């Protein structure tokens, strides 16, 4: 059953990551891992806000049985200085979330990202996945299968 939990967790993660991105904001997604029993999944999304240019990092902990955030989460960090780096924002967010990452031994059970719907996806057919080679290319660019 843990493999089913991991698949469901990955599906939830993809939906949440897409829902939290702003217009023009392309968040990077990094899975942090699962608890040993598969009941907790955590991931980080990070990037630079469109408009303000502020760096941010959000770390989400999901109860995979209840399909809900764990109490006290997510951890959201946004720098509010013009020259702050994404790595600085990520380091601060990890510092806030580190105890929970360790409590659930997430880094010992990273799981696998089998497929997801990136910003470069070109069709809605559930039976296939097709991507543009680079996210900055227009829809008339060559497709990668």
N, C-alpha and C positions, 0 to 999 in steps of 0.2 A: 503493500500500500504506500510506502514512502515515495515510490516513483510516481504514482498518481498524484500525490500531494505536491511533489516537485513540479510536475507538469502544470497542475492548477495554479501553483504559486507563480510560475513563470508567466502564465496567462494574465493573472491579476497584475503582476508587475508591469507587463507591457501596457495594459490599459491605464494604470496609474501614471506611468511615466509620460504617456501621451497626454493625459488629462492635465498634468501640472505644467506643461510647457506653454509659454506665452507666444503670441504671434511674433514671428521672426526670431524666436529664441530656440536654438537647437540644443537641447540638453543631452549630455552624454550619459549613458547608463552603465553602471557597474554593479553586477550582483556581488553581495558580500558573502552570502551563504545561508545554509539551513541549520537549524538545531539538529541534533542527532536523530530525534524522533520525527523530524520533518514538520513539526507543528508551528515553527517560527521561521520566517524567511525575511532577510533584510537586503536592501539594495540602496545604492546611492545614485542620485542624479546630480549633475553639476554642470556649470557652464558660466556664461557671461550674459547678463540681461540685455535684451535689445532696448535701445534708448539710453538707459543710464550707464550701461557698460560695467555695472558692478558685478563682481564675481559672486557666485553662490554655490552652496552645496546643501542638499537635502538628503537625510538618511531616514529611510522608512523601515519599520519593523512590522511585519504582518503576521497575525494569527491566521494560519492557513485553514483552520477548521471553522472559524467564525467569519472569515473574510473581512477582518477589521484590523485597524492599527492597534498595536499594543498600547496600553495606557502610558501616557507621558511621551508618546512619539507622534509624529515624526520630529526629528531634530532638523531645524531649518536655520541655516546661517547665510547671511548676505553681508558682504563687505559694503561699506558706504564711503570708501575712499577711491578716488579715480585710478590710482596706480596699484591697487591691491591685486595680487595674482590669484588665479584660480587655485593654484596649489596651496596658497595661504588659507583660502576659504575652506578647502577640503580638509586641511590639517586641523583647523578649528572645529569643524563639524565632527570629525573622527574623535577628537579629544572629548567632545560632549557625549558621544555615543559609545565610547570605548568600553565602559563597564558592561553595557548590555551585550556588546559584541563578544566580550570575554565570557559573560555569564551563560550565553547560549552556545559557546564554542563554534561560532559561525564560520570561522576561517578554516576549521577542520573539515567542513562539509560544503564545499563551494557549489556543487551542482553543476549542471551544464545548461547553457542557453542554446536550445535546439533551433529555434526560429522565433522571429518576432516581426512586427510590422513597422519598419523604419520609415522615416520621412521620404526615403527614396523609393518606396514600393510603388509599383506601376499598375497593379491590377488588384481587384478584390476577389479573385478566384481562390477559394480556400484550398484547392487541390494543388496549387503551384505557388512558388515564390519567385518573383522576378524583381531585380534591383537595377537601378541606374548605377553605372560604374562609380560615379562621384556625386555627392549630394548637391553640388553647385551646378550640375549640368541641367540643361532644359529637357523637357519631356521628349524632344526630338533627338536626344542623344542615343547612342547605341546601347541596347539592352545587354545586361549580363545575366546569363542563365545559371 
